[in-house]
Amino acid sequence: MTIPSRRTFAIISHPDAGKTTLTEKLLLEGGAIHLAGEVKARGANRRARSDWMKIEQQRGISVTSSVMTFERDGITFNLLDTPGHEDFSEDTYRTLTAVDSAVMVIDAAKGIEPQTRKLFEVCRMRNVPIITFINKVDREGRDPFETIDEVADALALDVVPMSWPAGMGGEFEGIYDFATNRLMQPTGPSKEFEGARHQFTGLDDATLAARLSPRALARLREEAELAQGGYSGFDLAAYRHGDLTPAYFGSALKKFGVTELIDALAAYAPPPRPQPAEPAPVEPERADVTGFIFKVQANMDPQHRDRIAFMRLCSGKFRRGMKLTPSGSGKPIAVHSPILFFAQDREIADEAYPGDIIGIPNHGTLRVGDTLSERADVRFTGLPNFAPEILRRVALKDPTKTKQLRKALDDLSEEGVIQVFYPEFGSQWIVGVVGQLQLEVLISRLEAEYKVEAVLEASPFDTARWIAGPDAAVKSFIEFNRSSLATDRDGNHVFLAKSAWDVGYQQERHPDLTFSATRER
Ligand code: GDP
């Protein structure tokens, strides 16, 4: 099968570095399309979906992930949005399992920030190649060398400057691209980039003096020489392996560096990569359709409980109406109205290829981590379930609503919003999250969508671990520790621990068992 060209990527950054601005500019440049959060049910009115969006607005964060697509020079770019807020790292992590590369946006004045580093670690775990975009050069920033060295030291990456700013902040006069020997310059009082590109033969080209002030020119020549001489050259294999990052300077706000970034993604970023799976990794060239669900979003229309499962297609040519078997239920489903994230409104997809994301409407049959495949002979691995860092007991204000609560908790854990644990003893269910904000989301969705009023109480447990090992050992552990045992929504045994010490203690006493903080699905 010939696979059409795809670049499926995400932008990682610390809040405020400029991810949203850069996303908008990429989409504008790419002639798109589809802005964050605008995944809406066909025909559903705006009011219906806005209930849930209120949380986002009030907090000024994006809780949901969505997919944005644009095309250029015959390549389709799929940009997966990752929620920027720290508390939603779990969701973000999962989204990063569905991309082939990432763009790391760094604020030129701030350098590497905590969230950048965390997200970077996830990319590193999976050898996701990264292009660095050093943003906001139109403002006073740090010395560019400082930023580059920081990326190199903090992230243990080889950094290759691909362009260089001619001055920054008030002295900013443009950006010089090393590969093309072109200088991009601001136009008019807004100092935006409006396409003023000037071609030179090199940095020693005498005609550069006509474009830059003597001061800016002298500085550019001096710094560019150091930048090109002092760092390793660009090496595609090292980049693709995640050991080297090409770095571009830019200003998302003023549209500098955006074209170069798209060009770099087109030229260097990997097309769909083989995906870890059992019994063997899945190559994109494989003929039959396979994919996995990395995200389920329910905030479409609360009345209809409509959910969209986001599937990353890993192999084969997907056609509308085809039957795929989810690894969860094992019952084939016909995908009649898949969504491709094209154009102004979502479009019904007729075909999709490896690297594409398809939205599959369903009523809860599809869950995060599910594999979907034509032949049901493969299972993708590596979508982690993280050990919750916060556990809470759920108490109902109206005890007659137990059934509704159970349904809600099952639904929301299927979506990956929370994890739910059903203790062996006692009737109070326990929810686990990795960030505080998820608890607020839980309470507000219970009320809005399920009409269940609940309060969250302190739980006697501090963390949870999935137990595995030889059957007899597991069984005997369960016998002796029933008061600390629960099952997750799939019936797996979970040890609820009172502290990290408790986990260590049990591990020491039961060397034949494993107590895992993540469960790969
Ligand atoms: P996000 O939190 O990473 O999505 O960041 P935003 O895109 O919302 O940007 C945060 C703030 O930085 C906003 O006020 C933007 O207008 C501003 N900003 C983003 N990019 C640039 C830039 O290139 N130059 C300047 N001066 N400001 C920028």
Boltz pocket constraint, residues with backbone or C-beta under 6 A from the ligand:
constraints:
  - pocket:
      binder: B
      contacts: [[A, 13], [A, 14], [A, 15], [A, 16], [A, 17], [A, 18], [A, 19], [A, 20], [A, 21], [A, 22], [A, 84], [A, 135], [A, 136], [A, 137], [A, 138], [A, 139], [A, 250], [A, 251], [A, 252], [A, 253], [A, 254]]
      max_distance: 6.0
